[in-house]
Amino acid sequence: MKNKVKVFWEYWNRFGIVAILLVVILVMWILEPRTVAFANLVTVTSRSATIAIAAAGMTFAICAGGFDLSVGSIFSLVSCVVALNIVNIGMWPSILLALVVSLACGLINGLIVTKLKIQTFVATLATQLAFKGVALVYSQGKRVLMNNNRDIKRLSTGTILNIPMTIVLTVVVFAIAYLVYKRTRFGVRVRAIGSNEPAARSSGINVDRTLIMVFMLTGLMAGIAGILQSSRLATGSAIIGDGFETDVITAAVLGGTSLAGGKGNVVGSLFGAILLTFIRSSMNIMGLGEATQKLAVAVVLVLALSISGIKLITQEGKK
């Protein structure tokens, strides 16, 4: 019996989020068949790219024993950098500049956490406000439109072999993230730090350098997501990422990444992002408002966390 329970939880760790997604799809199909139309599913997968890519980076941050509340502000700042520079220096130079800015933001977070020894919650809450302030000053508090630039729109509307470019980019990002997490020393160090930081230090792992790299990775992923969002909306704004960090953390947690650290699920974060986007898209089709959407997301999150709690209780009961 114990072996069967153990096998069940092993499968749940890998495929639990897929099971939840399928259940939600079934419920939505019963309530409103239009939500599972092929065109809508493709749109959902494409639009989930921004949350998914940022969640890939957040998976590393949570796995390392912390998280990054500043990703929404980095997301906004990057959109402003692209929108305000694309006319003067061109699309690709402005995108490169935006990525450098996102890496710099991640570096600042990493240095504050490691060198000043400030907890990630406090540190990234402070930089969340700081980065948003920079975005507001830089954009003068105005929304910057890019309607006349067709090239930037192609990033979100273009296709490769009839597959939306956003889906292709998401797959590439997650393939790389999965390999880094599973097959590199960096991934092993991240898991070791999240499981037991003092032991990781004792074993010779350069914890500070690894954490700085984690926050830079998280910042970079938020930057890529910000570029995609500014492309889709043809807009840069200091408030475009308000609340974005909540979606990103929720997607990672739904995907099976443990808030206790030491255990992440990169692929799960992708499905978590798709689940969030599907719920919102379905409720839009059903004519339900934002409050109902938030309630539905909260119910699904509580369900996922409850199942994780049951798993923890059953495992402790064996000891």
LINHU-V33348 format. One record per residue. N is the residue number from 0. RES is the residue in one small letter. OMEGA is omega in radians with two decimals (* if undefined). D_LAST is the distance of its C-alpha to the last C-alpha in whole Angstrom. Layout:
# LINHU-V33348
n->[N & N]
res->[RES & RES]
omega->[OMEGA & OMEGA]
d_last->[D_LAST & D_LAST]
This chain:
# LINHU-V33348
n->[0 & 1 & 2 & 3 & 4 & 5 & 6 & 7 & 8 & 9 & 10 & 11 & 12 & 13 & 14 & 15 & 16 & 17 & 18 & 19 & 20 & 21 & 22 & 23 & 24 & 25 & 26 & 27 & 28 & 29 & 30 & 31 & 32 & 33 & 34 & 35 & 36 & 37 & 38 & 39 & 40 & 41 & 42 & 43 & 44 & 45 & 46 & 47 & 48 & 49 & 50 & 51 & 52 & 53 & 54 & 55 & 56 & 57 & 58 & 59 & 60 & 61 & 62 & 63 & 64 & 65 & 66 & 67 & 68 & 69 & 70 & 71 & 72 & 73 & 74 & 75 & 76 & 77 & 78 & 79 & 80 & 81 & 82 & 83 & 84 & 85 & 86 & 87 & 88 & 89 & 90 & 91 & 92 & 93 & 94 & 95 & 96 & 97 & 98 & 99 & 100 & 101 & 102 & 103 & 104 & 105 & 106 & 107 & 108 & 109 & 110 & 111 & 112 & 113 & 114 & 115 & 116 & 117 & 118 & 119 & 120 & 121 & 122 & 123 & 124 & 125 & 126 & 127 & 128 & 129 & 130 & 131 & 132 & 133 & 134 & 135 & 136 & 137 & 138 & 139 & 140 & 141 & 142 & 143 & 144 & 145 & 146 & 147 & 148 & 149 & 150 & 151 & 152 & 153 & 154 & 155 & 156 & 157 & 158 & 159 & 160 & 161 & 162 & 163 & 164 & 165 & 166 & 167 & 168 & 169 & 170 & 171 & 172 & 173 & 174 & 175 & 176 & 177 & 178 & 179 & 180 & 181 & 182 & 183 & 184 & 185 & 186 & 187 & 188 & 189 & 190 & 191 & 192 & 193 & 194 & 195 & 196 & 197 & 198 & 199 & 200 & 201 & 202 & 203 & 204 & 205 & 206 & 207 & 208 & 209 & 210 & 211 & 212 & 213 & 214 & 215 & 216 & 217 & 218 & 219 & 220 & 221 & 222 & 223 & 224 & 225 & 226 & 227 & 228 & 229 & 230 & 231 & 232 & 233 & 234 & 235 & 236 & 237 & 238 & 239 & 240 & 241 & 242 & 243 & 244 & 245 & 246 & 247 & 248 & 249 & 250 & 251 & 252 & 253 & 254 & 255 & 256 & 257 & 258 & 259 & 260 & 261 & 262 & 263 & 264 & 265 & 266 & 267 & 268 & 269 & 270 & 271 & 272 & 273 & 274 & 275 & 276 & 277 & 278 & 279 & 280 & 281 & 282 & 283 & 284 & 285 & 286 & 287 & 288 & 289 & 290 & 291 & 292 & 293 & 294 & 295 & 296 & 297 & 298 & 299 & 300 & 301 & 302 & 303 & 304 & 305 & 306 & 307 & 308 & 309 & 310 & 311 & 312 & 313 & 314 & 315 & 316 & 317 & 318]
res->[m & k & n & k & v & k & v & f & w & e & y & w & n & r & f & g & i & v & a & i & l & l & v & v & i & l & v & m & w & i & l & e & p & r & t & v & a & f & a & n & l & v & t & v & t & s & r & s & a & t & i & a & i & a & a & a & g & m & t & f & a & i & c & a & g & g & f & d & l & s & v & g & s & i & f & s & l & v & s & c & v & v & a & l & n & i & v & n & i & g & m & w & p & s & i & l & l & a & l & v & v & s & l & a & c & g & l & i & n & g & l & i & v & t & k & l & k & i & q & t & f & v & a & t & l & a & t & q & l & a & f & k & g & v & a & l & v & y & s & q & g & k & r & v & l & m & n & n & n & r & d & i & k & r & l & s & t & g & t & i & l & n & i & p & m & t & i & v & l & t & v & v & v & f & a & i & a & y & l & v & y & k & r & t & r & f & g & v & r & v & r & a & i & g & s & n & e & p & a & a & r & s & s & g & i & n & v & d & r & t & l & i & m & v & f & m & l & t & g & l & m & a & g & i & a & g & i & l & q & s & s & r & l & a & t & g & s & a & i & i & g & d & g & f & e & t & d & v & i & t & a & a & v & l & g & g & t & s & l & a & g & g & k & g & n & v & v & g & s & l & f & g & a & i & l & l & t & f & i & r & s & s & m & n & i & m & g & l & g & e & a & t & q & k & l & a & v & a & v & v & l & v & l & a & l & s & i & s & g & i & k & l & i & t & q & e & g & k & k]
omega->[-3.14 & 3.13 & 3.12 & 3.10 & 3.13 & 3.13 & 3.13 & -3.10 & 3.06 & 3.09 & 3.12 & 3.11 & -3.08 & -2.94 & -3.10 & -3.12 & 3.10 & 3.12 & 3.12 & 3.13 & -3.14 & 3.11 & 3.13 & 3.11 & 3.13 & 3.13 & -3.13 & 3.10 & 3.11 & -3.10 & -3.09 & -3.08 & -3.12 & -3.09 & -3.11 & 3.03 & -3.06 & -3.12 & 3.14 & 3.13 & 3.08 & 3.12 & 3.12 & -3.13 & 3.13 & -3.07 & 3.09 & -3.03 & -3.07 & 3.12 & -3.06 & -3.10 & 3.09 & 3.13 & 3.07 & 3.08 & -3.14 & 3.11 & 3.12 & -3.12 & -3.14 & 3.12 & 3.13 & 3.07 & 3.13 & 3.00 & -3.04 & 3.13 & -3.05 & -3.05 & 3.11 & 3.12 & 3.05 & 3.08 & -3.14 & -3.09 & 3.13 & 3.13 & 3.11 & 3.13 & 3.13 & -3.05 & -3.06 & -3.08 & -3.01 & -3.14 & -3.03 & -3.03 & 3.13 & -3.03 & -3.03 & 3.04 & 3.13 & 3.08 & 3.10 & 3.10 & 3.14 & 3.12 & 3.09 & 3.11 & -3.14 & 3.07 & 3.12 & 3.10 & 3.09 & 3.10 & 3.11 & 3.10 & -3.11 & -3.14 & 3.13 & -3.11 & -3.01 & -3.05 & 3.12 & 3.09 & 3.10 & -3.14 & -3.05 & -3.14 & -3.11 & -3.08 & -3.07 & 3.01 & 3.12 & -3.13 & 3.03 & 3.12 & -3.11 & -3.12 & 3.09 & 3.09 & 3.09 & -3.14 & 3.13 & 3.13 & -3.08 & -3.12 & -3.09 & 3.09 & -3.08 & 3.00 & -3.10 & -3.08 & 3.10 & -3.04 & -3.06 & -3.11 & -3.09 & -3.10 & -3.11 & 3.13 & -3.11 & 3.12 & -3.11 & -3.09 & -3.10 & 3.14 & 3.01 & -3.05 & 3.14 & 3.06 & 3.13 & -3.08 & 3.14 & 3.11 & 3.12 & 3.14 & 3.14 & 3.13 & 3.14 & -3.13 & -3.10 & 3.06 & 3.11 & -3.13 & 3.14 & 3.14 & 3.12 & -3.10 & -3.02 & -2.90 & -3.09 & 3.08 & 3.12 & 3.11 & 3.11 & -3.14 & 3.12 & 3.14 & 3.14 & -3.14 & -3.14 & -3.14 & -3.10 & -3.07 & 3.11 & 3.12 & 3.11 & 3.09 & -3.12 & -3.12 & 3.08 & 3.11 & 3.07 & -3.02 & -3.10 & -3.13 & 3.14 & 3.14 & 3.08 & 3.11 & 3.11 & -3.12 & 3.06 & 3.09 & 3.12 & 3.10 & 3.13 & -3.14 & 3.07 & 3.11 & 3.10 & 3.11 & 3.12 & 3.10 & 3.12 & -3.13 & 3.12 & 3.07 & -3.10 & -3.11 & -3.05 & -3.03 & 2.95 & -3.08 & 3.13 & -3.13 & -3.07 & -3.10 & 3.12 & -3.12 & -3.09 & -3.12 & 3.12 & 3.11 & -3.09 & 3.13 & 3.12 & 3.13 & 3.14 & -3.13 & 3.07 & -3.11 & 3.07 & 3.07 & -3.05 & 3.10 & 3.10 & 3.13 & 3.06 & -3.09 & 3.12 & 3.09 & -3.05 & -3.13 & 3.10 & 3.12 & 3.08 & 3.14 & 3.06 & 3.11 & 3.11 & 3.14 & 3.12 & -3.11 & -3.14 & 3.14 & -3.11 & 3.13 & -3.12 & -3.11 & 3.00 & 3.11 & -3.13 & 3.09 & -3.14 & -3.04 & -3.08 & -3.13 & 3.12 & 3.11 & 3.13 & 3.12 & 3.14 & 3.11 & 3.13 & 3.13 & 3.13 & 3.13 & 3.12 & 3.10 & -3.13 & 3.13 & 3.12 & 3.11 & 3.08 & 3.10 & 3.09 & 3.10 & -3.13 & -3.13 & -3.14 & 3.12 & 3.11 & 3.14 & 3.12 & -3.02 & *]
d_last->[15 & 11 & 14 & 16 & 14 & 13 & 17 & 18 & 16 & 17 & 21 & 20 & 20 & 23 & 25 & 24 & 27 & 29 & 28 & 29 & 32 & 33 & 32 & 34 & 37 & 37 & 37 & 40 & 42 & 42 & 43 & 46 & 46 & 48 & 45 & 44 & 47 & 47 & 49 & 47 & 44 & 45 & 46 & 43 & 42 & 44 & 44 & 40 & 41 & 41 & 38 & 36 & 38 & 37 & 33 & 33 & 34 & 32 & 29 & 29 & 30 & 26 & 25 & 26 & 25 & 28 & 30 & 34 & 36 & 39 & 39 & 41 & 44 & 44 & 44 & 47 & 49 & 49 & 50 & 53 & 54 & 54 & 56 & 59 & 59 & 60 & 63 & 64 & 62 & 61 & 58 & 56 & 57 & 56 & 53 & 52 & 53 & 50 & 48 & 49 & 48 & 45 & 44 & 46 & 44 & 40 & 42 & 42 & 39 & 37 & 40 & 39 & 35 & 36 & 39 & 39 & 35 & 35 & 32 & 32 & 32 & 35 & 37 & 37 & 38 & 41 & 42 & 42 & 44 & 46 & 46 & 47 & 50 & 51 & 51 & 53 & 56 & 56 & 57 & 59 & 57 & 58 & 57 & 58 & 59 & 60 & 61 & 64 & 62 & 61 & 59 & 56 & 56 & 56 & 52 & 51 & 53 & 54 & 53 & 52 & 53 & 53 & 49 & 49 & 49 & 46 & 44 & 45 & 44 & 41 & 40 & 41 & 39 & 36 & 37 & 37 & 34 & 32 & 33 & 33 & 30 & 28 & 31 & 32 & 31 & 32 & 29 & 27 & 28 & 27 & 23 & 23 & 25 & 23 & 19 & 20 & 24 & 25 & 23 & 25 & 28 & 27 & 27 & 31 & 30 & 33 & 31 & 34 & 36 & 33 & 33 & 36 & 36 & 34 & 36 & 39 & 37 & 36 & 40 & 41 & 39 & 41 & 44 & 44 & 43 & 46 & 48 & 48 & 48 & 51 & 52 & 51 & 53 & 56 & 55 & 54 & 52 & 51 & 49 & 48 & 44 & 44 & 40 & 40 & 37 & 35 & 35 & 34 & 31 & 30 & 31 & 28 & 26 & 27 & 26 & 23 & 23 & 20 & 22 & 19 & 21 & 20 & 20 & 24 & 25 & 29 & 30 & 28 & 30 & 33 & 32 & 31 & 35 & 36 & 34 & 36 & 39 & 39 & 38 & 41 & 44 & 43 & 44 & 47 & 48 & 47 & 49 & 46 & 46 & 44 & 42 & 41 & 40 & 38 & 36 & 36 & 34 & 32 & 31 & 30 & 28 & 26 & 25 & 24 & 22 & 20 & 19 & 17 & 16 & 15 & 13 & 11 & 10 & 9 & 7 & 5 & 5 & 4 & 0]
